[in-house]
């Protein structure tokens, strides 16, 4: 079999249990190379506002924090927390 595929095929007639399905998924993952696991594990994400320009320059950390609080969506985790 090619690289990155299960080393041993298992056949079962009928529906597998959840535990059997998890074991097969785990074995499939273990049969992959580290490079394949990294490639499958990383998802390219388009982050609004953050990825719009290659870089930004701020004179102070306070200036950056103000920009982030005003501009970056809260769901990305860039917000000032008031305790």
C-alpha positions, 0 to 999 in steps of 0.5 A, a space after each residue: 500500500 502507498 505511504 500514508 494509508 492503513 498498513 493493514 486492512 480490516 474488513 467487517 460485515 455490518 456496522 462497526 461500533 463507535 469504539 471500533 470506529 475510533 480504533 480504526 481512525 487511530 490506526 489510520 492516523 498512526 500509519 501516516 508519516 509525521 509530515 502527513 499528520 502535520 499537513 492534515 492537522 493544520 487548516 489555513 484560516 483567513 482571519 478578517 482584519 488580521 490578514 488584510 495587510 502583510 504587517 502593521 507598525 504601531 509606535 506603542 503597545 497602547 496604540 496597538 491595543 486600542 487598534 485591536 479593540 476597535 478593529 478586530 472581531 471579539 470572537 478572535 480573542 483580541 479584546 480588553 477584559 475588564 475584571 
